[in-house]
Each structure stands twice: as structure tokens, then as C-alpha cells.
Amino acid sequence: MEKTFKVLPPTMPNFVRFEKSVGLRQDGFQKDEGFDIANFTKEEAQDFAELMYRTFMEHWEKRKLKIGQK
């Protein structure tokens, strides 16, 4: 039996998360904070795309090792 399927592109973020210093406890947990990608310059967008690529490849390599060890 043979099956074929079309791979869908991953969901793209509209906002990126960023590192920030620890706030005051009374400020609470701010889970929806982010920076809108529409505010990136073209160079910043390319840098972020490269970060996404590197992050995926690192994840893929770790996953291959993990699955290969079973």
C-alpha cells in the first residue's frame, strides 16, 4: 500500500517573544507580551528567519538522535 500526502507549512507567528528582566510579583504573569513582526525591518525579518531555521535544524537533529536510540 502506498500513501501520499501534502505537507502543510508551519504556522507563522504574528508576534515574537523576547527576553526581559523579571518584573515585580504584583505585576502578575504577562503571557501575551510580544513584538509585532510587522515592525521588523527587512534585515530583522531575515535575521529572525535564520533563527527559525537554525532552531528547527537543532530540534530535528536532537529528535533524530532520540528516535534512533529506541
N, CA, C and O of each residue as an XYZ file, in Angstrom:
280
protein
N       0.856     -1.178      0.000
C       0.000      0.000      0.000
C       0.898      1.236      0.000
O       1.953      1.264      0.634
N       0.460      2.226     -0.710
C       1.230      3.455     -0.791
C       0.314      4.628     -0.466
O      -0.814      4.712     -0.953
N       0.818      5.519      0.360
C       0.051      6.721      0.705
C       0.911      7.940      0.421
O       2.119      7.929      0.655
N       0.291      8.973     -0.077
C       0.996     10.234     -0.276
C       0.209     11.338      0.429
O      -1.008     11.246      0.590
N       0.905     12.350      0.833
C       0.245     13.471      1.482
C       1.014     14.749      1.210
O       2.210     14.723      0.919
N       0.324     15.845      1.306
C       0.924     17.153      1.100
C       1.247     17.761      2.464
O       0.364     17.905      3.310
N       2.492     18.111      2.670
C       2.916     18.716      3.926
C       2.505     20.180      3.922
O       2.795     20.914      2.977
N       1.831     20.596      4.980
C       1.408     21.986      5.105
C       2.524     22.808      5.741
O       3.284     22.286      6.556
N       2.633     24.072      5.384
C       3.666     24.913      6.010
C       3.336     25.134      7.489
O       2.168     25.098      7.877
N       4.357     25.363      8.308
C       4.102     25.596      9.729
C       3.356     26.914      9.949
O       3.372     27.805      9.099
N       2.721     27.011     11.074
C       2.034     28.242     11.440
C       3.066     29.322     11.742
O       3.983     29.108     12.535
N       2.918     30.463     11.119
C       3.859     31.556     11.305
C       3.371     32.492     12.415
O       2.175     32.762     12.527
N       4.297     32.976     13.225
C       3.908     33.877     14.313
C       3.647     35.296     13.813
O       4.299     35.759     12.877
N       2.701     35.977     14.435
C       2.484     37.402     14.186
C       3.262     38.239     15.193
O       3.535     39.418     14.966
N       3.609     37.613     16.296
C       4.369     38.274     17.358
C       5.524     37.371     17.743
O       5.404     36.147     17.688
N       6.642     37.966     18.132
C       7.778     37.198     18.631
C       7.944     37.475     20.115
O       7.686     38.572     20.609
N       8.382     36.440     20.796
C       8.647     36.594     22.234
C      10.050     37.146     22.403
O      10.890     37.025     21.512
N      10.292     37.742     23.535
C      11.615     38.296     23.787
C      11.962     38.149     25.257
O      11.086     38.048     26.116
N      13.262     38.139     25.525
C      13.756     38.034     26.875
C      13.559     39.371     27.578
O      13.802     40.429     26.999
N      13.129     39.314     28.798
C      13.019     40.547     29.569
C      13.323     40.267     31.024
O      13.221     39.133     31.492
N      13.690     41.291     31.715
C      14.049     41.117     33.118
C      12.813     40.757     33.942
O      11.678     41.027     33.550
N      13.065     40.154     35.068
C      11.988     39.747     35.956
C      11.297     40.991     36.507
O      11.948     41.927     36.970
N       9.978     40.982     36.449
C       9.208     42.116     36.956
C       8.807     41.927     38.412
O       9.225     40.982     39.080
N       8.000     42.839     38.871
C       7.504     42.756     40.237
C       6.423     41.685     40.340
O       5.674     41.455     39.390
N       6.350     41.052     41.463
C       5.373     39.992     41.672
C       3.944     40.499     41.495
O       3.098     39.795     40.944
N       3.676     41.714     41.958
C       2.313     42.248     41.872
C       1.887     42.577     40.430
O       0.707     42.812     40.168
N       2.846     42.593     39.506
C       2.507     42.830     38.110
C       1.878     41.599     37.463
O       1.241     41.704     36.414
N       2.053     40.441     38.082
C       1.447     39.214     37.568
C       2.200     38.648     36.381
O       3.230     39.174     35.958
N       1.659     37.566     35.858
C       2.262     36.866     34.723
C       1.698     37.432     33.438
O       0.484     37.423     33.233
N       2.567     37.926     32.567
C       2.153     38.532     31.296
C       2.476     37.563     30.162
O       3.566     37.618     29.593
N       1.536     36.676     29.831
C       1.826     35.662     28.820
C       1.660     36.168     27.397
O       2.221     35.572     26.477
N       0.917     37.236     27.181
C       0.623     37.690     25.821
C       1.525     38.814     25.341
O       1.211     39.479     24.354
N       2.634     39.036     26.019
C       3.534     40.082     25.570
C       4.341     39.595     24.381
O       4.731     38.428     24.322
N       4.587     40.474     23.449
C       5.386     40.121     22.289
C       5.613     41.346     21.430
O       5.092     42.427     21.702
N       6.403     41.152     20.390
C       6.741     42.237     19.472
C       6.160     41.881     18.115
O       6.437     40.804     17.587
N       5.362     42.768     17.547
C       4.697     42.511     16.272
C       5.731     42.442     15.152
O       6.538     43.358     14.992
N       5.707     41.357     14.377
C       6.678     41.194     13.295
C       6.521     42.253     12.209
O       7.446     42.483     11.431
N       5.359     42.897     12.150
C       5.152     43.953     11.159
C       6.097     45.132     11.410
O       6.332     45.947     10.518
N       6.629     45.213     12.616
C       7.551     46.299     12.956
C       9.011     45.956     12.664
O       9.890     46.787     12.892
N       9.286     44.756     12.167
C      10.642     44.384     11.781
C      11.051     45.123     10.513
O      10.222     45.393      9.645
N      12.326     45.445     10.417
C      12.875     45.876      9.135
C      13.096     44.606      8.310
O      12.985     43.503      8.844
N      13.403     44.742      7.038
C      13.657     43.564      6.208
C      14.841     42.775      6.759
O      14.809     41.545      6.792
N      15.877     43.477      7.187
C      17.057     42.806      7.749
C      16.703     42.054      9.027
O      17.155     40.927      9.227
N      15.904     42.665      9.888
C      15.483     41.995     11.121
C      14.634     40.762     10.806
O      14.760     39.731     11.468
N      13.778     40.871      9.804
C      12.949     39.728      9.409
C      13.831     38.590      8.890
O      13.579     37.424      9.195
N      14.852     38.919      8.117
C      15.763     37.894      7.613
C      16.548     37.255      8.758
O      16.765     36.044      8.764
N      16.971     38.066      9.722
C      17.674     37.532     10.894
C      16.769     36.585     11.678
O      17.215     35.532     12.134
N      15.498     36.957     11.835
C      14.566     36.105     12.566
C      14.310     34.816     11.795
O      14.205     33.747     12.396
N      14.209     34.905     10.482
C      14.016     33.706      9.654
C      15.206     32.761      9.808
O      15.034     31.543      9.870
N      16.402     33.321      9.868
C      17.598     32.499     10.067
C      17.571     31.839     11.450
O      17.954     30.678     11.590
N      17.125     32.566     12.455
C      16.987     31.999     13.801
C      15.989     30.842     13.791
O      16.233     29.806     14.410
N      14.869     31.015     13.092
C      13.871     29.940     12.996
C      14.484     28.717     12.308
O      14.257     27.587     12.740
N      15.248     28.933     11.252
C      15.893     27.837     10.533
C      16.859     27.081     11.440
O      16.795     25.856     11.543
N      17.754     27.820     12.097
C      18.742     27.182     12.978
C      18.057     26.424     14.110
O      18.457     25.311     14.450
N      17.019     27.032     14.694
C      16.295     26.400     15.788
C      15.634     25.105     15.334
O      15.686     24.101     16.044
N      15.010     25.120     14.150
C      14.383     23.910     13.637
C      15.419     22.818     13.385
O      15.194     21.662     13.744
N      16.540     23.165     12.778
C      17.559     22.171     12.467
C      18.139     21.558     13.739
O      18.397     20.354     13.775
N      18.348     22.356     14.776
C      18.816     21.827     16.057
C      17.778     20.872     16.647
O      18.128     19.809     17.160
N      16.515     21.250     16.574
C      15.429     20.415     17.065
C      15.384     19.095     16.289
O      15.232     18.028     16.883
N      15.513     19.169     14.984
C      15.486     17.991     14.127
C      16.633     17.033     14.471
O      16.437     15.821     14.568
N      17.838     17.603     14.652
C      18.986     16.761     14.986
C      18.784     16.046     16.313
O      19.090     14.859     16.429
N      18.271     16.752     17.315
C      18.005     16.137     18.623
C      16.930     15.067     18.507
O      17.023     14.018     19.145
N      15.926     15.323     17.710
C      14.829     14.361     17.524
C      15.338     13.092     16.848
O      14.971     11.986     17.243
N      16.185     13.252     15.828
C      16.747     12.083     15.146
C      17.553     11.229     16.121
O      17.464     10.002     16.087
N      18.331     11.860     16.981
C      19.113     11.117     17.971
C      18.200     10.390     18.952
O      18.438      9.233     19.298
N      17.164     11.074     19.391
C      16.249     10.492     20.363
C      15.532      9.280     19.772
O      15.449      8.235     20.417
N      15.020      9.409     18.568
C      14.292      8.317     17.916
C      15.258      7.167     17.592
O      14.895      5.996     17.698
N      16.468      7.508     17.205
C      17.454      6.485     16.854
C      17.879      5.642     18.037
O      18.375      4.531     17.850
N      17.699      6.141     19.253
C      18.123      5.426     20.445
C      17.093      4.406     20.921
O      17.389      3.613     21.815
N      15.906      4.407     20.353
C      14.865      3.470     20.803
C      15.159      2.067     20.337
O      14.391      1.148     20.622
